[in-house]
Amino acid sequence: MTNPIIHPINRLKICAALNAAGAYEGEVRYEMRFGTLRDATQLSDATLSKQLTALEEAGYITRFREYGSTRQKDTVWVTLTREGRAAFLAHMDALEALARGEAGVEKQ
């Protein structure tokens, strides 16, 4: 079954970009800069921020701000949580099963 939190295309793009970049919790935690994620997903700052909030509320990502000398020099870092990565990988498996016709759909 697909994941309704990850399923919207912008959230799927975010999770895919973080996963592909290795920006997830594991034995070592890696992060991705907000600007790099924005560029990878081709989303506006506002859209990316809104979608990150939804993923963060679900516990799928974490983000933190590294403060610079001015607000413009701040850096926001984003990471897929263990739960978020597991949900993303399960969602991808469900999509692949759907594409193969193996998701409980009877063949006619």
MODELLER restraints for C-alpha pairs under 7 A, 6 or more apart:
rsr = mdl.restraints
at = mdl.atoms
rsr.add(forms.Gaussian(group=physical.xy_distance, feature=features.Distance(at['CA:1:A'], at['CA:94:A']), mean=5.56, stdev=0.5))
rsr.add(forms.Gaussian(group=physical.xy_distance, feature=features.Distance(at['CA:2:A'], at['CA:91:A']), mean=5.09, stdev=0.5))
rsr.add(forms.Gaussian(group=physical.xy_distance, feature=features.Distance(at['CA:2:A'], at['CA:94:A']), mean=5.51, stdev=0.5))
rsr.add(forms.Gaussian(group=physical.xy_distance, feature=features.Distance(at['CA:2:A'], at['CA:95:A']), mean=6.73, stdev=0.5))
rsr.add(forms.Gaussian(group=physical.xy_distance, feature=features.Distance(at['CA:3:A'], at['CA:91:A']), mean=5.63, stdev=0.5))
rsr.add(forms.Gaussian(group=physical.xy_distance, feature=features.Distance(at['CA:6:A'], at['CA:12:A']), mean=5.34, stdev=0.5))
rsr.add(forms.Gaussian(group=physical.xy_distance, feature=features.Distance(at['CA:6:A'], at['CA:88:A']), mean=6.90, stdev=0.5))
rsr.add(forms.Gaussian(group=physical.xy_distance, feature=features.Distance(at['CA:11:A'], at['CA:51:A']), mean=6.12, stdev=0.5))
rsr.add(forms.Gaussian(group=physical.xy_distance, feature=features.Distance(at['CA:13:A'], at['CA:41:A']), mean=5.92, stdev=0.5))
rsr.add(forms.Gaussian(group=physical.xy_distance, feature=features.Distance(at['CA:14:A'], at['CA:41:A']), mean=6.35, stdev=0.5))
rsr.add(forms.Gaussian(group=physical.xy_distance, feature=features.Distance(at['CA:15:A'], at['CA:88:A']), mean=6.62, stdev=0.5))
rsr.add(forms.Gaussian(group=physical.xy_distance, feature=features.Distance(at['CA:17:A'], at['CA:37:A']), mean=6.94, stdev=0.5))
rsr.add(forms.Gaussian(group=physical.xy_distance, feature=features.Distance(at['CA:17:A'], at['CA:40:A']), mean=6.61, stdev=0.5))
rsr.add(forms.Gaussian(group=physical.xy_distance, feature=features.Distance(at['CA:18:A'], at['CA:24:A']), mean=6.87, stdev=0.5))
rsr.add(forms.Gaussian(group=physical.xy_distance, feature=features.Distance(at['CA:18:A'], at['CA:32:A']), mean=6.94, stdev=0.5))
rsr.add(forms.Gaussian(group=physical.xy_distance, feature=features.Distance(at['CA:18:A'], at['CA:79:A']), mean=6.89, stdev=0.5))
rsr.add(forms.Gaussian(group=physical.xy_distance, feature=features.Distance(at['CA:18:A'], at['CA:80:A']), mean=6.56, stdev=0.5))
rsr.add(forms.Gaussian(group=physical.xy_distance, feature=features.Distance(at['CA:22:A'], at['CA:30:A']), mean=6.58, stdev=0.5))
rsr.add(forms.Gaussian(group=physical.xy_distance, feature=features.Distance(at['CA:23:A'], at['CA:30:A']), mean=4.57, stdev=0.5))
rsr.add(forms.Gaussian(group=physical.xy_distance, feature=features.Distance(at['CA:23:A'], at['CA:31:A']), mean=4.56, stdev=0.5))
rsr.add(forms.Gaussian(group=physical.xy_distance, feature=features.Distance(at['CA:23:A'], at['CA:32:A']), mean=5.73, stdev=0.5))
rsr.add(forms.Gaussian(group=physical.xy_distance, feature=features.Distance(at['CA:23:A'], at['CA:79:A']), mean=5.23, stdev=0.5))
rsr.add(forms.Gaussian(group=physical.xy_distance, feature=features.Distance(at['CA:23:A'], at['CA:80:A']), mean=6.27, stdev=0.5))
rsr.add(forms.Gaussian(group=physical.xy_distance, feature=features.Distance(at['CA:24:A'], at['CA:30:A']), mean=5.61, stdev=0.5))
rsr.add(forms.Gaussian(group=physical.xy_distance, feature=features.Distance(at['CA:24:A'], at['CA:31:A']), mean=6.70, stdev=0.5))
rsr.add(forms.Gaussian(group=physical.xy_distance, feature=features.Distance(at['CA:24:A'], at['CA:79:A']), mean=5.04, stdev=0.5))
rsr.add(forms.Gaussian(group=physical.xy_distance, feature=features.Distance(at['CA:24:A'], at['CA:80:A']), mean=4.36, stdev=0.5))
rsr.add(forms.Gaussian(group=physical.xy_distance, feature=features.Distance(at['CA:24:A'], at['CA:81:A']), mean=5.89, stdev=0.5))
rsr.add(forms.Gaussian(group=physical.xy_distance, feature=features.Distance(at['CA:24:A'], at['CA:82:A']), mean=7.00, stdev=0.5))
rsr.add(forms.Gaussian(group=physical.xy_distance, feature=features.Distance(at['CA:25:A'], at['CA:79:A']), mean=6.92, stdev=0.5))
rsr.add(forms.Gaussian(group=physical.xy_distance, feature=features.Distance(at['CA:25:A'], at['CA:80:A']), mean=6.33, stdev=0.5))
rsr.add(forms.Gaussian(group=physical.xy_distance, feature=features.Distance(at['CA:25:A'], at['CA:81:A']), mean=5.35, stdev=0.5))
rsr.add(forms.Gaussian(group=physical.xy_distance, feature=features.Distance(at['CA:25:A'], at['CA:82:A']), mean=5.53, stdev=0.5))
rsr.add(forms.Gaussian(group=physical.xy_distance, feature=features.Distance(at['CA:30:A'], at['CA:79:A']), mean=6.68, stdev=0.5))
rsr.add(forms.Gaussian(group=physical.xy_distance, feature=features.Distance(at['CA:31:A'], at['CA:77:A']), mean=5.68, stdev=0.5))
rsr.add(forms.Gaussian(group=physical.xy_distance, feature=features.Distance(at['CA:31:A'], at['CA:78:A']), mean=5.32, stdev=0.5))
rsr.add(forms.Gaussian(group=physical.xy_distance, feature=features.Distance(at['CA:31:A'], at['CA:79:A']), mean=4.87, stdev=0.5))
rsr.add(forms.Gaussian(group=physical.xy_distance, feature=features.Distance(at['CA:32:A'], at['CA:77:A']), mean=5.44, stdev=0.5))
rsr.add(forms.Gaussian(group=physical.xy_distance, feature=features.Distance(at['CA:32:A'], at['CA:78:A']), mean=5.23, stdev=0.5))
rsr.add(forms.Gaussian(group=physical.xy_distance, feature=features.Distance(at['CA:32:A'], at['CA:79:A']), mean=6.51, stdev=0.5))
rsr.add(forms.Gaussian(group=physical.xy_distance, feature=features.Distance(at['CA:33:A'], at['CA:75:A']), mean=6.82, stdev=0.5))
rsr.add(forms.Gaussian(group=physical.xy_distance, feature=features.Distance(at['CA:33:A'], at['CA:76:A']), mean=5.87, stdev=0.5))
rsr.add(forms.Gaussian(group=physical.xy_distance, feature=features.Distance(at['CA:33:A'], at['CA:77:A']), mean=4.65, stdev=0.5))
rsr.add(forms.Gaussian(group=physical.xy_distance, feature=features.Distance(at['CA:33:A'], at['CA:78:A']), mean=6.30, stdev=0.5))
rsr.add(forms.Gaussian(group=physical.xy_distance, feature=features.Distance(at['CA:34:A'], at['CA:76:A']), mean=5.36, stdev=0.5))
rsr.add(forms.Gaussian(group=physical.xy_distance, feature=features.Distance(at['CA:34:A'], at['CA:77:A']), mean=5.79, stdev=0.5))
rsr.add(forms.Gaussian(group=physical.xy_distance, feature=features.Distance(at['CA:34:A'], at['CA:78:A']), mean=6.49, stdev=0.5))
rsr.add(forms.Gaussian(group=physical.xy_distance, feature=features.Distance(at['CA:38:A'], at['CA:44:A']), mean=6.72, stdev=0.5))
rsr.add(forms.Gaussian(group=physical.xy_distance, feature=features.Distance(at['CA:38:A'], at['CA:45:A']), mean=6.70, stdev=0.5))
rsr.add(forms.Gaussian(group=physical.xy_distance, feature=features.Distance(at['CA:38:A'], at['CA:48:A']), mean=6.60, stdev=0.5))
rsr.add(forms.Gaussian(group=physical.xy_distance, feature=features.Distance(at['CA:55:A'], at['CA:61:A']), mean=5.80, stdev=0.5))
rsr.add(forms.Gaussian(group=physical.xy_distance, feature=features.Distance(at['CA:56:A'], at['CA:62:A']), mean=5.91, stdev=0.5))
rsr.add(forms.Gaussian(group=physical.xy_distance, feature=features.Distance(at['CA:59:A'], at['CA:84:A']), mean=6.73, stdev=0.5))
rsr.add(forms.Gaussian(group=physical.xy_distance, feature=features.Distance(at['CA:60:A'], at['CA:80:A']), mean=5.90, stdev=0.5))
rsr.add(forms.Gaussian(group=physical.xy_distance, feature=features.Distance(at['CA:60:A'], at['CA:81:A']), mean=5.33, stdev=0.5))
rsr.add(forms.Gaussian(group=physical.xy_distance, feature=features.Distance(at['CA:60:A'], at['CA:83:A']), mean=5.90, stdev=0.5))
rsr.add(forms.Gaussian(group=physical.xy_distance, feature=features.Distance(at['CA:60:A'], at['CA:84:A']), mean=3.64, stdev=0.5))
rsr.add(forms.Gaussian(group=physical.xy_distance, feature=features.Distance(at['CA:61:A'], at['CA:78:A']), mean=6.84, stdev=0.5))
rsr.add(forms.Gaussian(group=physical.xy_distance, feature=features.Distance(at['CA:61:A'], at['CA:79:A']), mean=5.44, stdev=0.5))
rsr.add(forms.Gaussian(group=physical.xy_distance, feature=features.Distance(at['CA:61:A'], at['CA:80:A']), mean=4.36, stdev=0.5))
rsr.add(forms.Gaussian(group=physical.xy_distance, feature=features.Distance(at['CA:61:A'], at['CA:81:A']), mean=5.11, stdev=0.5))
rsr.add(forms.Gaussian(group=physical.xy_distance, feature=features.Distance(at['CA:61:A'], at['CA:84:A']), mean=6.22, stdev=0.5))
rsr.add(forms.Gaussian(group=physical.xy_distance, feature=features.Distance(at['CA:62:A'], at['CA:78:A']), mean=5.80, stdev=0.5))
rsr.add(forms.Gaussian(group=physical.xy_distance, feature=features.Distance(at['CA:62:A'], at['CA:79:A']), mean=5.34, stdev=0.5))
rsr.add(forms.Gaussian(group=physical.xy_distance, feature=features.Distance(at['CA:62:A'], at['CA:80:A']), mean=6.51, stdev=0.5))
rsr.add(forms.Gaussian(group=physical.xy_distance, feature=features.Distance(at['CA:62:A'], at['CA:81:A']), mean=6.61, stdev=0.5))
rsr.add(forms.Gaussian(group=physical.xy_distance, feature=features.Distance(at['CA:63:A'], at['CA:76:A']), mean=6.64, stdev=0.5))
rsr.add(forms.Gaussian(group=physical.xy_distance, feature=features.Distance(at['CA:63:A'], at['CA:77:A']), mean=5.30, stdev=0.5))
rsr.add(forms.Gaussian(group=physical.xy_distance, feature=features.Distance(at['CA:63:A'], at['CA:78:A']), mean=4.37, stdev=0.5))
rsr.add(forms.Gaussian(group=physical.xy_distance, feature=features.Distance(at['CA:63:A'], at['CA:79:A']), mean=6.31, stdev=0.5))
rsr.add(forms.Gaussian(group=physical.xy_distance, feature=features.Distance(at['CA:64:A'], at['CA:76:A']), mean=5.60, stdev=0.5))
rsr.add(forms.Gaussian(group=physical.xy_distance, feature=features.Distance(at['CA:64:A'], at['CA:77:A']), mean=5.42, stdev=0.5))
rsr.add(forms.Gaussian(group=physical.xy_distance, feature=features.Distance(at['CA:64:A'], at['CA:78:A']), mean=6.87, stdev=0.5))
rsr.add(forms.Gaussian(group=physical.xy_distance, feature=features.Distance(at['CA:65:A'], at['CA:74:A']), mean=6.64, stdev=0.5))
rsr.add(forms.Gaussian(group=physical.xy_distance, feature=features.Distance(at['CA:65:A'], at['CA:75:A']), mean=5.67, stdev=0.5))
rsr.add(forms.Gaussian(group=physical.xy_distance, feature=features.Distance(at['CA:65:A'], at['CA:76:A']), mean=4.37, stdev=0.5))
rsr.add(forms.Gaussian(group=physical.xy_distance, feature=features.Distance(at['CA:65:A'], at['CA:77:A']), mean=6.36, stdev=0.5))
rsr.add(forms.Gaussian(group=physical.xy_distance, feature=features.Distance(at['CA:66:A'], at['CA:74:A']), mean=5.60, stdev=0.5))
rsr.add(forms.Gaussian(group=physical.xy_distance, feature=features.Distance(at['CA:66:A'], at['CA:75:A']), mean=5.02, stdev=0.5))
rsr.add(forms.Gaussian(group=physical.xy_distance, feature=features.Distance(at['CA:66:A'], at['CA:76:A']), mean=6.12, stdev=0.5))
rsr.add(forms.Gaussian(group=physical.xy_distance, feature=features.Distance(at['CA:67:A'], at['CA:74:A']), mean=4.56, stdev=0.5))
rsr.add(forms.Gaussian(group=physical.xy_distance, feature=features.Distance(at['CA:67:A'], at['CA:75:A']), mean=6.57, stdev=0.5))
rsr.add(forms.Gaussian(group=physical.xy_distance, feature=features.Distance(at['CA:68:A'], at['CA:74:A']), mean=4.54, stdev=0.5))
rsr.add(forms.Gaussian(group=physical.xy_distance, feature=features.Distance(at['CA:97:A'], at['CA:103:A']), mean=5.40, stdev=0.5))
